Amino acid sequence: MKSLILCLLFFLPLCVSAQIVDTWQFASPEQQKQAYDLARELRCPQCQNQNLMESNAPVAVTMRHEVFTLVEQGKSADEIVASMTQRYGEFVRYTPSLTRHTLLLWGAPLLLVGMAGGGWWLAMRRQRRAWRQEAEK
């Protein structure tokens, strides 16, 4: 039993390192940088919080190759992001655009900070009143 566990522990790293490797050839280093940056900005629709470069899910590999192809065709970053958003939905963007559907998403942090600041201000105001009343006695 002990030798079986040791054997499994020995071969486990070999299994973990077996993954899909992209061998995409770009015309220039600038295109490669643009494609990799875009693939890092887009989220895999199948995985939880992984971008296209980190994920090896089949849909992520397909999307990554799509991004690479569009970069090679000379499309701009905005055009590529718009194309991916149109095809896969707003979920693929880490920073969704400001629309009426995402207004709460963008406004909630500001609202929470404002409420926390207002609560702190009210607490300090009440505390000052209590101190003044104690000082008057």
Legacy VTK file of the C-alpha trace (Angstrom):
# vtk DataFile Version 3.0
C-alpha trace
ASCII
DATASET POLYDATA
POINTS 137 float
0.000 0.000 0.000
2.817 2.354 0.883
4.547 1.751 -2.446
1.285 2.394 -4.324
0.888 5.777 -2.627
4.507 6.674 -3.372
4.053 5.651 -7.007
0.894 7.795 -7.313
2.629 10.766 -5.707
5.514 10.363 -8.136
3.302 10.326 -11.253
0.807 12.975 -10.117
2.935 15.956 -11.280
3.190 14.397 -14.741
-0.599 14.325 -15.042
-1.007 17.869 -13.802
1.443 19.292 -16.311
-0.329 17.651 -19.260
-2.388 20.488 -20.730
-3.186 22.223 -23.986
-0.351 24.355 -25.330
-1.006 27.016 -27.958
1.578 27.148 -30.716
0.011 30.067 -32.555
2.423 31.940 -34.808
1.957 35.696 -35.085
3.269 37.963 -37.834
4.824 40.389 -35.346
5.551 40.683 -31.625
3.101 43.615 -31.447
0.268 41.411 -32.695
1.230 38.729 -30.198
1.215 41.224 -27.318
-2.156 42.651 -28.400
-3.684 39.172 -28.731
-2.379 37.999 -25.354
-3.520 41.211 -23.641
-7.010 40.839 -25.110
-7.184 37.171 -24.132
-6.286 38.176 -20.564
-9.050 40.817 -20.541
-11.791 38.387 -21.566
-13.331 35.863 -19.180
-13.951 32.209 -19.937
-17.730 31.635 -19.961
-17.325 28.095 -18.625
-14.790 28.645 -15.832
-15.093 30.606 -12.623
-12.951 33.754 -12.705
-10.393 32.598 -15.260
-9.445 34.572 -18.318
-8.953 33.022 -21.747
-5.190 32.665 -21.250
-5.549 30.803 -17.941
-8.383 28.484 -18.924
-7.998 25.294 -20.921
-11.724 24.665 -21.303
-12.688 23.878 -24.907
-14.759 27.061 -25.216
-11.821 29.137 -23.919
-9.459 27.572 -26.453
-11.963 28.325 -29.227
-12.406 31.915 -28.037
-8.646 32.396 -27.696
-8.106 31.220 -31.276
-10.911 33.520 -32.392
-9.186 36.469 -30.696
-5.868 35.509 -32.305
-7.510 35.288 -35.745
-9.213 38.668 -35.371
-5.931 40.274 -34.282
-4.207 38.823 -37.340
-6.984 40.275 -39.512
-6.109 43.715 -38.159
-9.205 44.297 -36.036
-8.926 46.827 -33.215
-9.210 45.848 -29.561
-12.635 47.505 -29.279
-13.923 45.623 -32.324
-12.697 42.308 -30.934
-14.225 42.906 -27.499
-17.511 43.973 -29.136
-17.482 40.836 -31.296
-16.871 38.572 -28.304
-19.513 40.360 -26.234
-22.045 40.063 -29.035
-21.367 36.361 -29.468
-20.888 35.215 -25.848
-22.690 37.904 -23.849
-21.638 40.597 -21.395
-20.327 37.941 -18.973
-17.072 37.571 -20.939
-16.031 41.117 -20.018
-14.367 41.672 -16.651
-15.397 45.337 -16.800
-18.953 45.471 -18.139
-20.093 48.600 -19.932
-22.297 51.118 -18.143
-25.882 50.421 -19.218
-29.196 50.510 -17.418
-28.732 46.798 -16.647
-25.343 47.324 -14.996
-26.078 50.645 -13.299
-26.548 48.993 -9.897
-23.298 47.080 -10.353
-21.379 50.312 -10.930
-23.346 52.429 -8.441
-23.519 50.011 -5.496
-19.930 50.581 -4.282
-20.414 54.352 -4.309
-23.748 53.992 -2.554
-22.249 51.720 0.121
-19.310 54.062 0.736
-21.724 56.989 1.004
-23.938 55.104 3.446
-20.927 54.078 5.557
-19.661 57.669 5.604
-23.111 58.959 6.544
-23.405 56.383 9.325
-19.986 57.319 10.667
-20.899 61.027 10.557
-24.166 60.395 12.458
-22.380 58.289 15.075
-19.756 61.005 15.617
-22.466 63.661 15.872
-24.344 61.678 18.512
-21.124 61.025 20.399
-20.308 64.750 20.473
-23.786 65.520 21.802
-23.325 62.943 24.540
-19.943 64.442 25.470
-21.431 67.943 25.599
-24.288 66.789 27.809
-21.821 65.063 30.133
-19.682 68.205 30.270
-22.699 70.373 31.147
-23.628 68.186 34.136
LINES 1 138
137 0 1 2 3 4 5 6 7 8 9 10 11 12 13 14 15 16 17 18 19 20 21 22 23 24 25 26 27 28 29 30 31 32 33 34 35 36 37 38 39 40 41 42 43 44 45 46 47 48 49 50 51 52 53 54 55 56 57 58 59 60 61 62 63 64 65 66 67 68 69 70 71 72 73 74 75 76 77 78 79 80 81 82 83 84 85 86 87 88 89 90 91 92 93 94 95 96 97 98 99 100 101 102 103 104 105 106 107 108 109 110 111 112 113 114 115 116 117 118 119 120 121 122 123 124 125 126 127 128 129 130 131 132 133 134 135 136
